[in-house]
């Protein structure tokens, strides 16, 4: 399993960013290899969000973002926020 993390620094309104992210989410949820994701807001007073997504593998994620239809979603997000991305793997996991 691949964990994909984006840190978004929002330039404008949070509501506008969240709406745009929801539209992008609808697109990504139908892609092969997509498992789940969460958008979480950082609670430090800065307009920042983390997208934490789980994919079956890196090739599936790369195929999803290579889809020409993704370009309009990426552009819309970049107009509202800057972002940094990380590809991660689970090394330990715990549940109550």
PyMOL CGO cylinders between C-alpha atoms (Angstrom):
from pymol import cmd
from pymol.cgo import CYLINDER

trace = [
    CYLINDER, 0.00, 0.00, 0.00, 1.13, 3.53, -0.81, 0.3, 1, 1, 1, 1, 1, 1,
    CYLINDER, 1.13, 3.53, -0.81, 0.34, 6.57, 1.33, 0.3, 1, 1, 1, 1, 1, 1,
    CYLINDER, 0.34, 6.57, 1.33, 0.28, 9.85, -0.58, 0.3, 1, 1, 1, 1, 1, 1,
    CYLINDER, 0.28, 9.85, -0.58, 0.36, 13.03, 1.53, 0.3, 1, 1, 1, 1, 1, 1,
    CYLINDER, 0.36, 13.03, 1.53, -0.19, 16.59, 0.29, 0.3, 1, 1, 1, 1, 1, 1,
    CYLINDER, -0.19, 16.59, 0.29, 0.31, 19.64, 2.46, 0.3, 1, 1, 1, 1, 1, 1,
    CYLINDER, 0.31, 19.64, 2.46, -1.82, 22.47, 1.03, 0.3, 1, 1, 1, 1, 1, 1,
    CYLINDER, -1.82, 22.47, 1.03, -1.25, 26.12, 1.97, 0.3, 1, 1, 1, 1, 1, 1,
    CYLINDER, -1.25, 26.12, 1.97, -4.47, 27.89, 0.99, 0.3, 1, 1, 1, 1, 1, 1,
    CYLINDER, -4.47, 27.89, 0.99, -4.22, 31.35, -0.61, 0.3, 1, 1, 1, 1, 1, 1,
    CYLINDER, -4.22, 31.35, -0.61, -7.90, 32.32, -0.57, 0.3, 1, 1, 1, 1, 1, 1,
    CYLINDER, -7.90, 32.32, -0.57, -11.01, 31.23, 1.24, 0.3, 1, 1, 1, 1, 1, 1,
    CYLINDER, -11.01, 31.23, 1.24, -11.13, 27.87, 2.98, 0.3, 1, 1, 1, 1, 1, 1,
    CYLINDER, -11.13, 27.87, 2.98, -14.65, 27.14, 1.73, 0.3, 1, 1, 1, 1, 1, 1,
    CYLINDER, -14.65, 27.14, 1.73, -13.64, 27.65, -1.89, 0.3, 1, 1, 1, 1, 1, 1,
    CYLINDER, -13.64, 27.65, -1.89, -10.63, 25.37, -1.47, 0.3, 1, 1, 1, 1, 1, 1,
    CYLINDER, -10.63, 25.37, -1.47, -12.73, 22.67, 0.23, 0.3, 1, 1, 1, 1, 1, 1,
    CYLINDER, -12.73, 22.67, 0.23, -15.32, 22.79, -2.58, 0.3, 1, 1, 1, 1, 1, 1,
    CYLINDER, -15.32, 22.79, -2.58, -12.61, 22.48, -5.21, 0.3, 1, 1, 1, 1, 1, 1,
    CYLINDER, -12.61, 22.48, -5.21, -10.97, 19.63, -3.30, 0.3, 1, 1, 1, 1, 1, 1,
    CYLINDER, -10.97, 19.63, -3.30, -14.33, 17.81, -3.09, 0.3, 1, 1, 1, 1, 1, 1,
    CYLINDER, -14.33, 17.81, -3.09, -14.69, 18.01, -6.88, 0.3, 1, 1, 1, 1, 1, 1,
    CYLINDER, -14.69, 18.01, -6.88, -11.19, 16.60, -7.32, 0.3, 1, 1, 1, 1, 1, 1,
    CYLINDER, -11.19, 16.60, -7.32, -12.01, 13.86, -4.81, 0.3, 1, 1, 1, 1, 1, 1,
    CYLINDER, -12.01, 13.86, -4.81, -15.00, 12.73, -6.89, 0.3, 1, 1, 1, 1, 1, 1,
    CYLINDER, -15.00, 12.73, -6.89, -12.68, 12.32, -9.86, 0.3, 1, 1, 1, 1, 1, 1,
    CYLINDER, -12.68, 12.32, -9.86, -9.96, 10.44, -7.96, 0.3, 1, 1, 1, 1, 1, 1,
    CYLINDER, -9.96, 10.44, -7.96, -12.30, 8.06, -6.13, 0.3, 1, 1, 1, 1, 1, 1,
    CYLINDER, -12.30, 8.06, -6.13, -13.16, 6.36, -9.42, 0.3, 1, 1, 1, 1, 1, 1,
    CYLINDER, -13.16, 6.36, -9.42, -9.57, 5.60, -10.36, 0.3, 1, 1, 1, 1, 1, 1,
    CYLINDER, -9.57, 5.60, -10.36, -8.08, 2.09, -10.32, 0.3, 1, 1, 1, 1, 1, 1,
    CYLINDER, -8.08, 2.09, -10.32, -5.98, 1.53, -7.23, 0.3, 1, 1, 1, 1, 1, 1,
    CYLINDER, -5.98, 1.53, -7.23, -7.65, 4.25, -5.15, 0.3, 1, 1, 1, 1, 1, 1,
    CYLINDER, -7.65, 4.25, -5.15, -8.55, 3.04, -1.65, 0.3, 1, 1, 1, 1, 1, 1,
    CYLINDER, -8.55, 3.04, -1.65, -9.49, 6.05, 0.51, 0.3, 1, 1, 1, 1, 1, 1,
    CYLINDER, -9.49, 6.05, 0.51, -8.42, 9.50, 1.61, 0.3, 1, 1, 1, 1, 1, 1,
    CYLINDER, -8.42, 9.50, 1.61, -9.01, 12.17, 4.22, 0.3, 1, 1, 1, 1, 1, 1,
    CYLINDER, -9.01, 12.17, 4.22, -8.70, 15.92, 4.06, 0.3, 1, 1, 1, 1, 1, 1,
    CYLINDER, -8.70, 15.92, 4.06, -7.72, 17.27, 7.47, 0.3, 1, 1, 1, 1, 1, 1,
    CYLINDER, -7.72, 17.27, 7.47, -7.34, 20.89, 8.52, 0.3, 1, 1, 1, 1, 1, 1,
    CYLINDER, -7.34, 20.89, 8.52, -4.25, 21.86, 10.50, 0.3, 1, 1, 1, 1, 1, 1,
    CYLINDER, -4.25, 21.86, 10.50, -5.39, 23.53, 13.74, 0.3, 1, 1, 1, 1, 1, 1,
    CYLINDER, -5.39, 23.53, 13.74, -2.65, 26.13, 14.14, 0.3, 1, 1, 1, 1, 1, 1,
    CYLINDER, -2.65, 26.13, 14.14, -4.41, 29.23, 12.81, 0.3, 1, 1, 1, 1, 1, 1,
    CYLINDER, -4.41, 29.23, 12.81, -2.76, 28.96, 9.39, 0.3, 1, 1, 1, 1, 1, 1,
    CYLINDER, -2.76, 28.96, 9.39, -4.91, 28.07, 6.35, 0.3, 1, 1, 1, 1, 1, 1,
    CYLINDER, -4.91, 28.07, 6.35, -3.33, 24.63, 5.84, 0.3, 1, 1, 1, 1, 1, 1,
    CYLINDER, -3.33, 24.63, 5.84, -4.73, 21.20, 5.04, 0.3, 1, 1, 1, 1, 1, 1,
    CYLINDER, -4.73, 21.20, 5.04, -3.34, 17.69, 4.72, 0.3, 1, 1, 1, 1, 1, 1,
    CYLINDER, -3.34, 17.69, 4.72, -4.65, 15.23, 2.17, 0.3, 1, 1, 1, 1, 1, 1,
    CYLINDER, -4.65, 15.23, 2.17, -3.81, 11.70, 3.32, 0.3, 1, 1, 1, 1, 1, 1,
    CYLINDER, -3.81, 11.70, 3.32, -4.61, 9.22, 0.55, 0.3, 1, 1, 1, 1, 1, 1,
    CYLINDER, -4.61, 9.22, 0.55, -4.16, 5.46, 0.34, 0.3, 1, 1, 1, 1, 1, 1,
    CYLINDER, -4.16, 5.46, 0.34, -3.50, 3.75, -2.98, 0.3, 1, 1, 1, 1, 1, 1,
    CYLINDER, -3.50, 3.75, -2.98, -2.78, 0.13, -3.77, 0.3, 1, 1, 1, 1, 1, 1,
    CYLINDER, -2.78, 0.13, -3.77, 0.51, 1.09, -5.44, 0.3, 1, 1, 1, 1, 1, 1,
    CYLINDER, 0.51, 1.09, -5.44, 2.50, 3.95, -6.92, 0.3, 1, 1, 1, 1, 1, 1,
    CYLINDER, 2.50, 3.95, -6.92, 1.74, 2.99, -10.53, 0.3, 1, 1, 1, 1, 1, 1,
    CYLINDER, 1.74, 2.99, -10.53, -2.00, 3.42, -9.91, 0.3, 1, 1, 1, 1, 1, 1,
    CYLINDER, -2.00, 3.42, -9.91, -1.49, 6.87, -8.43, 0.3, 1, 1, 1, 1, 1, 1,
    CYLINDER, -1.49, 6.87, -8.43, 0.77, 7.91, -11.30, 0.3, 1, 1, 1, 1, 1, 1,
    CYLINDER, 0.77, 7.91, -11.30, -1.78, 6.67, -13.84, 0.3, 1, 1, 1, 1, 1, 1,
    CYLINDER, -1.78, 6.67, -13.84, -4.54, 8.65, -12.12, 0.3, 1, 1, 1, 1, 1, 1,
    CYLINDER, -4.54, 8.65, -12.12, -2.63, 11.94, -12.22, 0.3, 1, 1, 1, 1, 1, 1,
    CYLINDER, -2.63, 11.94, -12.22, -1.48, 11.25, -15.81, 0.3, 1, 1, 1, 1, 1, 1,
    CYLINDER, -1.48, 11.25, -15.81, -5.12, 11.12, -16.97, 0.3, 1, 1, 1, 1, 1, 1,
    CYLINDER, -5.12, 11.12, -16.97, -5.61, 14.25, -19.13, 0.3, 1, 1, 1, 1, 1, 1,
    CYLINDER, -5.61, 14.25, -19.13, -8.89, 14.96, -17.31, 0.3, 1, 1, 1, 1, 1, 1,
    CYLINDER, -8.89, 14.96, -17.31, -6.95, 15.42, -14.06, 0.3, 1, 1, 1, 1, 1, 1,
    CYLINDER, -6.95, 15.42, -14.06, -5.17, 18.49, -15.43, 0.3, 1, 1, 1, 1, 1, 1,
    CYLINDER, -5.17, 18.49, -15.43, -8.16, 20.80, -14.89, 0.3, 1, 1, 1, 1, 1, 1,
    CYLINDER, -8.16, 20.80, -14.89, -8.48, 19.59, -11.28, 0.3, 1, 1, 1, 1, 1, 1,
    CYLINDER, -8.48, 19.59, -11.28, -4.77, 20.14, -10.61, 0.3, 1, 1, 1, 1, 1, 1,
    CYLINDER, -4.77, 20.14, -10.61, -4.94, 23.61, -12.12, 0.3, 1, 1, 1, 1, 1, 1,
    CYLINDER, -4.94, 23.61, -12.12, -7.99, 24.55, -10.03, 0.3, 1, 1, 1, 1, 1, 1,
    CYLINDER, -7.99, 24.55, -10.03, -6.30, 23.39, -6.83, 0.3, 1, 1, 1, 1, 1, 1,
    CYLINDER, -6.30, 23.39, -6.83, -3.05, 25.21, -7.65, 0.3, 1, 1, 1, 1, 1, 1,
    CYLINDER, -3.05, 25.21, -7.65, -5.02, 28.45, -8.16, 0.3, 1, 1, 1, 1, 1, 1,
    CYLINDER, -5.02, 28.45, -8.16, -6.27, 28.13, -4.58, 0.3, 1, 1, 1, 1, 1, 1,
    CYLINDER, -6.27, 28.13, -4.58, -3.29, 26.64, -2.75, 0.3, 1, 1, 1, 1, 1, 1,
    CYLINDER, -3.29, 26.64, -2.75, 0.37, 25.76, -3.02, 0.3, 1, 1, 1, 1, 1, 1,
    CYLINDER, 0.37, 25.76, -3.02, 1.23, 22.19, -2.14, 0.3, 1, 1, 1, 1, 1, 1,
    CYLINDER, 1.23, 22.19, -2.14, 4.02, 19.82, -1.21, 0.3, 1, 1, 1, 1, 1, 1,
    CYLINDER, 4.02, 19.82, -1.21, 3.68, 16.08, -1.82, 0.3, 1, 1, 1, 1, 1, 1,
    CYLINDER, 3.68, 16.08, -1.82, 5.21, 13.01, -0.21, 0.3, 1, 1, 1, 1, 1, 1,
    CYLINDER, 5.21, 13.01, -0.21, 5.05, 9.33, -1.15, 0.3, 1, 1, 1, 1, 1, 1,
    CYLINDER, 5.05, 9.33, -1.15, 5.09, 7.27, 2.05, 0.3, 1, 1, 1, 1, 1, 1,
    CYLINDER, 5.09, 7.27, 2.05, 4.76, 3.72, 3.30, 0.3, 1, 1, 1, 1, 1, 1,
    CYLINDER, 4.76, 3.72, 3.30, 3.27, 2.40, 6.51, 0.3, 1, 1, 1, 1, 1, 1,
    CYLINDER, 3.27, 2.40, 6.51, 5.95, 1.08, 8.86, 0.3, 1, 1, 1, 1, 1, 1,
    CYLINDER, 5.95, 1.08, 8.86, 3.81, 0.70, 12.00, 0.3, 1, 1, 1, 1, 1, 1,
    CYLINDER, 3.81, 0.70, 12.00, 0.05, 0.81, 12.54, 0.3, 1, 1, 1, 1, 1, 1,
    CYLINDER, 0.05, 0.81, 12.54, -2.03, 0.58, 15.70, 0.3, 1, 1, 1, 1, 1, 1,
    CYLINDER, -2.03, 0.58, 15.70, -5.74, 0.60, 16.53, 0.3, 1, 1, 1, 1, 1, 1,
    CYLINDER, -5.74, 0.60, 16.53, -7.67, 0.69, 19.78, 0.3, 1, 1, 1, 1, 1, 1,
]
cmd.load_cgo(trace, "trace")
